[in-house]
Each structure stands twice: as structure tokens, then as C-alpha cells.
Amino acid sequence: MRDPRSADLAPTLHWRKSSYSNQDGGDCVEVADGHPTHTPVRDSTSPATGTLLFPAPAWQAFLTTLR
């Protein structure tokens, strides 16, 4: 879900790159910690294009499914 308010949040969040990211500029995502209700996610190769906000329970379910 793209939230128009996400652009306002992006500079204040602490972003971390996927552990699968490599130094060759591969397709990667960044996730931010510390948002009270959502998990912000963005494209690490183009962070200015926007941030997706996933409800925290939905993001956790996604991670559980991946594992």
C-alpha cells in the first residue's frame, strides 16, 4: 500500500538493507525499523521513488511465510 504520507516519514527512519543485498547494486529492498504501526519498505536502488507501508502484522506474516 503506497501511503502519500510515507515521503514525510522516510528521512526520519533508520533504514537497513536486505541481508541478500550485494555490493554490485543488485535489486534489493530496504526496511525501516521504529514505525509504530507499519513496516516501511523501499527500493534500495531508487529510494526517492517512494515507500510502501505494510501493516506490521502483514509484514510479520510475510516473513514467516518466507522462512
C-alpha positions as CSV (number, residue, x, y, z in Angstrom):
1,M,0.0,0.0,0.0
2,R,1.6,3.3,-1.0
3,D,0.9,5.9,1.6
4,P,1.2,9.6,0.5
5,R,2.5,10.4,3.9
6,S,5.4,8.0,3.5
7,A,7.6,10.6,1.8
8,D,7.4,12.7,5.0
9,L,8.5,9.7,7.1
10,A,11.4,8.4,5.0
11,P,14.0,10.9,6.2
12,T,13.3,10.2,9.9
13,L,13.5,6.5,9.7
14,H,16.5,4.2,10.2
15,W,16.8,2.1,7.0
16,R,18.6,-1.2,6.7
17,K,19.3,-3.1,3.6
18,S,18.3,-6.7,2.9
19,S,20.9,-9.2,4.0
20,Y,20.7,-10.6,0.5
21,S,21.9,-7.3,-0.9
22,N,25.3,-7.4,-2.6
23,Q,27.8,-4.7,-3.5
24,D,27.1,-4.9,-7.2
25,G,23.9,-2.9,-7.0
26,G,21.5,-5.8,-7.3
27,D,17.8,-5.5,-6.9
28,C,17.3,-5.0,-3.2
29,V,14.9,-3.7,-0.6
30,E,15.4,-1.6,2.5
31,V,13.2,-1.9,5.6
32,A,12.9,0.7,8.3
33,D,12.5,0.0,12.0
34,G,10.8,2.1,14.5
35,H,7.5,3.0,12.8
36,P,4.7,2.5,15.4
37,T,2.1,0.6,13.3
38,H,3.6,-0.2,9.9
39,T,6.8,-1.6,8.3
40,P,8.1,0.8,5.7
41,V,9.8,-0.8,2.7
42,R,11.5,0.9,-0.3
43,D,13.7,0.1,-3.3
44,S,17.3,0.5,-2.2
45,T,18.5,1.4,-5.7
46,S,15.9,4.1,-6.0
47,P,14.8,5.3,-2.6
48,A,13.3,8.6,-3.8
49,T,10.6,6.7,-5.8
50,G,8.6,6.1,-2.7
51,T,7.9,4.0,0.3
52,L,5.4,1.2,0.8
53,L,3.8,0.9,4.2
54,F,2.7,-2.6,5.3
55,P,0.7,-3.1,8.4
56,A,3.1,-4.7,11.0
57,P,1.1,-8.0,11.3
58,A,1.0,-8.4,7.5
59,W,4.8,-7.9,7.2
60,Q,5.4,-10.4,10.0
61,A,3.1,-12.9,8.2
62,F,5.1,-12.4,5.0
63,L,8.4,-13.0,6.8
64,T,7.1,-16.1,8.5
65,T,6.0,-17.5,5.1
66,L,9.4,-16.8,3.6
67,R,11.1,-18.8,6.4
